[in-house]
Amino acid sequence: MAYRKLGRDNKHRKSMLSNLTRDVIMKERIETTDTRAKEVRKFVDKMITYGKKGDLVSRRLTLAFFHNDTEVVNKIFNDLAKRYEKREGGYTQILKVAERRGDNSLMVILRLVEESKPEKKETKKAEKK
């Protein structure tokens, strides 16, 4: 199976994932269950990648995903695309918090990564004589 069903029918699942993705982008961090966070992470990364492309097709795809919410789309294309222009994927981070009281479900914080990846330093090995 390529995706998790999350105990919902198709329309409810797509709507829930769209809303969670919107919350992650606007608030830059949310607290949710582990399985939902793992599923939402895919969509957040995809939307930021669309923002980095910056063409008309990508903008229309993000508008369709967010049900024509221009505030979210503008934040992706103007702010997040510039923030992650040197980063190649991995825009989100999942931090485990605790288990939820009642159903013992693992709760996590899904957040956008603040800093860019550190660049690799080139080291030269000493040549043998």
C-alpha positions in Angstrom: 0.0 0.0 0.0 1.4 3.4 -1.0 -0.4 5.4 1.7 -2.0 5.0 5.1 -5.8 5.0 5.2 -6.0 6.5 8.7 -9.4 4.9 9.4 -11.2 7.4 7.1 -12.9 7.3 3.7 -11.2 8.9 0.7 -12.7 12.4 0.8 -12.3 12.8 4.6 -8.7 11.6 4.4 -7.8 14.0 1.6 -9.4 16.9 3.4 -7.7 16.0 6.7 -4.3 15.7 5.1 -4.8 19.0 3.3 -5.8 20.8 6.6 -2.9 19.3 8.5 -0.5 20.3 5.7 -1.9 23.8 5.8 -1.4 24.0 9.6 2.2 22.8 9.3 3.0 25.4 6.7 1.2 28.3 8.4 2.2 27.6 12.1 5.5 25.8 11.2 4.8 23.1 13.9 1.9 21.0 15.0 1.3 18.2 17.5 -0.4 15.1 16.1 -0.2 11.3 16.1 2.8 9.5 14.7 1.0 7.9 11.7 -0.6 11.2 10.7 2.7 13.0 10.9 4.4 10.5 8.7 1.7 10.8 6.1 1.5 14.6 6.2 5.3 14.9 5.9 5.1 13.6 2.3 2.6 16.4 1.3 4.6 19.2 3.1 7.8 18.2 1.3 5.9 18.0 -2.0 4.4 21.5 -1.6 7.7 23.1 -0.7 9.3 21.4 -3.7 6.5 22.9 -5.9 7.3 26.3 -4.3 11.0 25.9 -5.2 10.1 25.2 -8.8 8.1 28.4 -8.9 6.4 27.9 -12.3 2.7 28.3 -13.1 1.9 24.6 -13.1 3.3 24.2 -9.6 1.4 27.1 -8.4 -1.9 25.7 -9.8 -1.2 22.3 -8.3 -0.7 23.8 -4.8 -3.8 26.0 -5.2 -5.8 22.9 -6.1 -4.4 21.0 -3.1 -5.3 23.8 -0.7 -8.7 24.5 -2.1 -7.7 28.0 -3.5 -6.2 29.2 -0.2 -3.9 31.9 -1.6 -2.5 32.9 1.8 -0.8 29.4 2.2 0.3 29.3 -1.5 1.9 32.8 -1.2 3.8 31.7 2.0 5.1 28.6 0.2 6.2 30.4 -3.0 7.5 33.6 -1.3 8.9 32.6 2.1 9.6 28.9 2.3 11.0 28.6 -1.2 13.6 31.2 -0.4 14.4 29.7 3.0 15.0 26.2 1.5 16.5 27.1 -1.9 19.8 25.4 -1.1 18.3 22.4 0.7 17.4 19.3 -1.3 14.5 17.7 0.6 14.0 16.9 4.2 12.1 20.0 5.1 10.3 18.5 8.1 11.3 16.9 11.4 9.3 14.6 13.6 10.0 14.8 17.4 8.4 12.2 19.7 6.7 13.7 22.7 4.6 11.3 24.7 1.8 8.7 24.5 -1.7 10.1 24.5 -3.8 9.4 27.6 -6.8 7.3 26.7 -5.8 5.3 23.6 -2.0 5.2 24.2 -1.3 6.6 20.8 2.2 8.0 20.2 2.1 11.8 19.9 4.7 13.7 18.0 5.6 17.3 17.0 5.9 17.8 13.2 7.8 20.9 12.4 9.7 22.6 9.6 13.4 22.5 9.9 14.8 25.9 10.9 18.4 25.9 9.6 19.7 24.8 6.3 21.9 21.7 6.1 25.5 22.3 7.0 27.8 22.3 3.9 30.4 19.6 3.7 33.9 20.8 4.4 36.6 19.6 2.0 39.5 18.0 3.8 42.7 17.3 2.1 44.6 14.3 3.3 48.3 14.6 3.7 50.2 13.1 0.8 52.7 10.4 1.7 56.3 10.9 0.5 
